[in-house]
Amino acid sequence: MRSLACVITSHAPVAVPEAMSTRVIGTAVASVVVALLVLAFKAVAWWLTGSVALLADALESVVNVAAAVAALVAIRFSALPADANHPYGHAKAEYFSAVLEGALIIVAALLILNEAWGALQSPRAPEAAPLGLAVSALATAINGAWAAVLFRRGRAARSPALVADARHLLADVVTSVGVIAGVALVAMTGILWLDPLLAALTAVNILFSGFRLLRESLGGLMDEAVPSATLDRIRAIVATEAEGAIEAHDLRSRHAGRFTFLEFHLVVPGAMPVREAHDICDRIEAALKAELRDAVITIHVEPEGKAKQSGVPVL
């Protein structure tokens, strides 16, 4: 058969490598343990001092625990293999976790603002400030170290849930440092209204963090395309590796957890044998997968009459 109408390359259902899945789940379990430990330390710090700013810090850690549990559930679900009802896998479950975490952050910020307003009406000096601040500093150090671990492992595994958790913890670290410095300043100067003011500033920072996380997570749920720089690199690879074809057009991309889905139309000469067209597709696919780990690629092969001037010309 010398003519070619249309060929669609097909792939096995999307699967998550078992070793990577186990590592990501283990990290999520550890996040729950760390979140509970940090919450305990921050609760002790608030109990020792009575500071509303440290209470705000502890309330954010309650959100950290809830978010870590949600991330664990989502990651376990996303690791399930593809099935008949979910042929593209379950990776998007992690975005739901990130959206939930963003919503919880916003709720925590509103609760802290409420506490800060009440304390502003009747401010009082923190008690046992040195000991309470030392306990809070220890909790902050644990959070900072674990955030670094989550960033490294989350980016390596391309896990939206772990990266979202890391960003949340990093924001928590920044606000905790500010709270510790502020409470120490209150203890030294005796300016009582600084304590609720710091709590309010902490809440505002947390609020912005929550909205930013919501925006990024919703982008994943809405099948947002890969960044423009990555798209340019994809076009360049297709143009270079598709020797023998005429052009590629209608390139579409989207993210789903650690996976990048790509599809486009490849125009070849009408008389090209099927095997030769398939070899070109294999070459393009291998080059793209070398550039984009965990890429899922679908190529629609078309005869030369389908060429479009807006396509990517083949070098």
C-alpha distance (Angstrom), angle and dihedral (degrees) to the residues before:
residue distance angle dihedral
M1 . . .
R2 3.82 . .
S3 3.81 102.4 .
L4 3.77 127.6 71.5
A5 3.80 126.4 -154.1
C6 3.79 105.4 170.8
V7 3.77 137.2 -22.8
I8 3.80 124.2 -175.5
T9 3.76 116.7 -162.5
S10 3.78 110.3 -136.2
H11 3.78 129.9 -159.8
A12 3.80 138.0 -161.2
P13 3.81 115.3 -94.5
V14 3.78 114.3 -75.2
A15 3.80 111.5 -91.1
V16 3.77 131.9 -175.4
P17 3.84 113.9 -130.7
E18 3.81 107.6 -107.5
A19 3.82 95.7 -132.7
M20 3.81 92.0 50.7
S21 3.81 91.8 45.5
T22 3.82 91.6 51.7
R23 3.81 91.8 48.3
V24 3.81 93.4 49.2
I25 3.82 92.8 47.2
G26 3.80 90.5 48.2
T27 3.79 89.9 52.0
A28 3.81 90.8 49.9
V29 3.82 90.9 51.6
A30 3.80 90.2 50.0
S31 3.82 88.9 50.8
V32 3.80 90.5 59.2
V33 3.81 91.0 50.8
V34 3.81 92.7 47.6
A35 3.82 91.8 46.9
L36 3.82 91.2 52.8
L37 3.81 91.5 48.0
V38 3.81 92.8 49.6
L39 3.82 91.3 46.4
A40 3.82 90.0 53.4
F41 3.81 92.1 51.3
K42 3.81 93.4 46.8
A43 3.80 92.1 47.4
V44 3.82 89.2 53.5
A45 3.82 90.1 48.9
W46 3.81 90.9 53.0
W47 3.83 92.0 44.6
L48 3.80 90.7 52.6
T49 3.81 96.0 48.0
G50 3.79 107.8 24.7
S51 3.82 87.2 -141.1
V52 3.79 114.2 158.9
A53 3.80 89.1 -150.8
L54 3.80 90.3 57.6
L55 3.81 88.5 45.4
A56 3.81 87.7 55.9
D57 3.79 89.0 51.0
A58 3.82 90.5 50.4
L59 3.81 91.9 48.8
E60 3.78 89.8 55.5
S61 3.80 88.5 53.6
V62 3.82 88.9 55.9
V63 3.80 85.8 59.0
N64 3.80 89.2 47.9
V65 3.80 90.3 57.8
A66 3.81 93.1 48.3
A67 3.81 91.1 46.2
A68 3.82 92.4 48.7
V69 3.81 90.9 51.8
A70 3.82 91.1 47.9
A71 3.81 90.3 49.0
L72 3.81 91.1 51.1
V73 3.81 92.3 51.6
A74 3.81 92.0 46.5
I75 3.80 93.7 47.3
R76 3.81 92.3 49.9
F77 3.81 89.6 50.3
S78 3.81 93.3 45.7
A79 3.82 89.7 53.6
L80 3.82 91.3 63.2
P81 3.81 112.6 111.7
A82 3.77 120.9 -108.3
D83 3.79 115.4 -87.8
A84 3.78 140.0 -177.6
N85 3.82 92.4 -79.6
H86 3.81 94.4 41.7
P87 3.83 106.4 34.7
Y88 3.82 91.3 164.2
G89 3.81 92.8 53.6
H90 3.82 130.5 -115.6
A91 3.82 100.5 -80.4
K92 3.81 94.1 122.3
A93 3.80 89.8 69.3
E94 3.80 87.4 83.9
Y95 3.80 90.8 62.8
F96 3.80 90.0 57.7
S97 3.80 88.0 55.4
A98 3.80 91.0 50.9
V99 3.83 91.6 48.7
L100 3.81 90.2 50.1
E101 3.80 90.0 49.2
G102 3.80 90.9 51.9
A103 3.80 90.6 50.7
L104 3.82 91.7 48.6
I105 3.80 90.7 50.4
I106 3.80 90.4 54.4
V107 3.83 91.4 48.9
A108 3.81 90.3 50.1
A109 3.79 90.9 50.6
L110 3.80 91.4 52.8
L111 3.82 91.3 49.2
I112 3.80 90.6 50.8
L113 3.81 91.6 49.9
N114 3.78 88.9 53.2
E115 3.82 91.5 51.3
A116 3.80 91.4 46.2
W117 3.81 91.7 52.2
G118 3.79 91.5 51.4
A119 3.81 92.3 48.4
L120 3.79 91.0 48.1
Q121 3.81 89.0 60.7
S122 3.82 91.8 55.7
P123 3.82 111.1 13.9
R124 3.80 121.1 -171.3
A125 3.79 135.8 -173.2
P126 3.82 118.2 -98.4
E127 3.82 116.6 -112.0
A128 3.83 128.1 -136.0
A129 3.80 87.5 7.2
P130 3.85 99.0 171.4
L131 3.82 95.0 53.2
G132 3.79 94.0 41.2
L133 3.80 91.9 48.9
A134 3.80 91.2 49.0
V135 3.81 90.8 54.1
S136 3.80 90.9 47.1
A137 3.81 91.0 49.0
L138 3.81 90.2 53.6
A139 3.81 90.5 51.7
T140 3.80 90.3 48.7
A141 3.81 91.7 51.1
I142 3.82 90.6 51.9
N143 3.82 90.3 49.3
G144 3.80 92.5 49.4
A145 3.79 93.7 49.8
W146 3.80 92.7 47.7
A147 3.82 92.5 46.7
A148 3.82 88.6 57.6
V149 3.82 90.2 50.9
L150 3.81 91.7 48.6
F151 3.81 92.9 49.5
R152 3.79 91.3 51.7
R153 3.80 96.4 45.1
G154 3.80 95.2 37.9
R155 3.80 93.5 52.9
A156 3.80 92.5 43.6
A157 3.82 90.3 53.1
R158 3.83 93.8 35.0
S159 3.79 89.4 -127.7
P160 3.85 113.6 164.0
A161 3.81 91.1 -164.5
L162 3.81 94.8 54.9
V163 3.81 93.3 43.5
A164 3.83 90.5 48.8
D165 3.80 89.5 50.5
A166 3.81 90.4 49.5
R167 3.80 92.3 51.5
H168 3.77 91.1 48.7
L169 3.81 91.5 50.8
L170 3.80 91.0 47.6
A171 3.81 90.3 53.3
D172 3.81 87.6 48.3
V173 3.80 90.6 52.9
V174 3.80 92.4 51.1
T175 3.80 93.2 49.8
S176 3.81 92.0 43.6
V177 3.81 91.5 55.0
G178 3.80 89.3 50.8
V179 3.80 91.9 47.6
I180 3.81 93.1 49.4
A181 3.78 91.8 49.9
G182 3.80 91.3 46.3
V183 3.80 96.1 48.5
A184 3.79 89.3 48.9
L185 3.80 88.1 52.0
V186 3.81 91.1 50.6
A187 3.82 90.5 51.6
M188 3.80 91.7 49.8
T189 3.81 99.6 42.4
G190 3.81 102.4 30.7
I191 3.84 91.1 -134.0
L192 3.80 96.7 145.0
W193 3.80 99.5 -173.7
L194 3.81 89.5 64.6
D195 3.82 89.7 75.3
P196 3.84 97.6 61.5
L197 3.81 89.9 37.2
L198 3.81 89.8 57.9
A199 3.80 89.8 48.0
A200 3.82 90.1 53.3
L201 3.82 92.4 48.3
T202 3.81 88.9 49.4
A203 3.80 89.6 52.7
V204 3.82 92.6 50.9
N205 3.81 91.0 51.0
I206 3.81 90.8 48.7
L207 3.81 90.4 48.1
F208 3.81 92.5 56.1
S209 3.81 89.7 46.8
G210 3.80 90.5 53.8
F211 3.80 94.4 49.3
R212 3.82 91.5 48.0
L213 3.80 91.7 50.8
L214 3.81 91.3 47.8
R215 3.80 91.7 52.1
E216 3.81 93.7 49.9
S217 3.80 94.0 45.2
L218 3.80 94.2 47.9
G219 3.80 87.8 52.4
G220 3.81 88.5 61.0
L221 3.80 92.3 48.0
M222 3.81 89.8 50.1
D223 3.84 92.4 55.8
E224 3.79 94.8 -109.9
A225 3.81 113.8 -164.1
V226 3.80 123.1 -112.5
P227 3.85 115.6 -88.9
S228 3.81 115.9 -76.8
A229 3.82 92.7 -112.2
T230 3.81 90.3 55.5
L231 3.79 90.7 46.3
D232 3.82 90.4 53.3
R233 3.80 89.5 51.3
I234 3.82 90.5 50.2
R235 3.81 90.9 51.7
A236 3.79 90.9 49.5
I237 3.82 92.0 51.1
V238 3.81 92.4 49.0
A239 3.81 91.8 47.9
T240 3.80 91.6 50.3
E241 3.81 100.2 41.7
A242 3.82 99.8 40.4
E243 3.81 95.6 78.2
G244 3.80 108.8 159.8
A245 3.82 93.6 33.1
I246 3.80 125.3 94.3
E247 3.79 105.1 -137.3
A248 3.78 145.5 -30.9
H249 3.80 122.5 -131.3
D250 3.82 144.4 166.4
L251 3.81 92.4 43.8
R252 3.81 111.3 -175.6
S253 3.79 130.0 179.7
R254 3.78 139.9 -179.8
H255 3.79 140.7 169.4
A256 3.80 127.3 -124.7
G257 3.76 111.2 176.6
R258 3.81 108.8 -63.7
F259 3.81 92.3 -11.3
T260 3.81 128.5 91.7
F261 3.80 114.8 -157.8
L262 3.80 118.0 -154.9
E263 3.77 130.8 179.0
F264 3.79 133.7 168.8
H265 3.81 143.6 152.2
L266 3.81 119.0 -103.2
V267 3.81 116.8 -157.9
V268 3.82 115.8 -150.6
P269 3.84 133.3 174.0
G270 3.79 110.1 -76.5
A271 3.80 93.2 -123.4
M272 3.82 95.0 51.9
P273 3.84 113.4 121.7
V274 3.79 117.3 -114.6
R275 3.83 92.2 -117.7
E276 3.80 92.5 55.1
A277 3.81 92.1 48.8
H278 3.80 89.6 48.7
D279 3.82 90.7 51.7
I280 3.80 89.7 54.8
C281 3.81 90.1 50.8
D282 3.82 90.8 49.7
R283 3.80 91.0 51.0
I284 3.79 93.0 50.2
E285 3.80 91.9 45.7
A286 3.82 93.3 51.1
A287 3.82 91.8 50.4
L288 3.81 92.9 47.8
K289 3.80 92.7 48.5
A290 3.79 89.8 50.7
E291 3.81 87.9 56.5
L292 3.83 99.0 37.0
R293 3.78 116.0 39.2
D294 3.81 114.8 -144.9
A295 3.81 92.5 16.7
V296 3.81 118.1 162.6
I297 3.80 108.9 -156.1
T298 3.79 131.1 -168.1
I299 3.82 119.8 -175.6
H300 3.81 122.7 -168.9
V301 3.80 110.2 -155.5
E302 3.82 116.5 -148.7
P303 3.85 135.9 178.1
E304 3.80 120.1 -106.0
G305 3.80 93.9 -95.6
K306 3.82 87.8 72.9
A307 3.81 95.0 61.2
K308 3.82 117.7 130.8
Q309 3.79 127.0 -158.3
S310 3.82 89.2 -134.8
G311 3.79 92.5 61.5
V312 3.80 130.6 101.4
P313 3.81 109.1 -89.8
V314 3.80 113.7 -134.4
L315 3.79 115.7 -119.3
